[in-house]
Amino acid sequence: MTLNAEILVNSSRARDLISVAGSATDLHDAIKEGGYYGMRTFDQSLLELALSQAPLPLESRTAAGLREPAGHHR
């Protein structure tokens, strides 16, 4: 069994969106763009899990239309 979770960190942007009743879309965007703070959406987490189990992860990333991880050169 593997955990797949959406993570929201108590950042100032997230607090502002929650305290002023921002839309769910705005909060989802904050999570999606908050990787620097350790945030991630359920979809991002699921994709990371799938790629970690893929037999050819770099080729899978390319097929999914994703960029290579930063610092990786072929």
Secondary structure, DSSP 8 states (H G I E B T S, - for coil): ------B----HHHHHHHHTT--HHHHHHHHHT-GGGT-B-HHHHHHHHHHHH-SSHHHHHHHTT----TT---
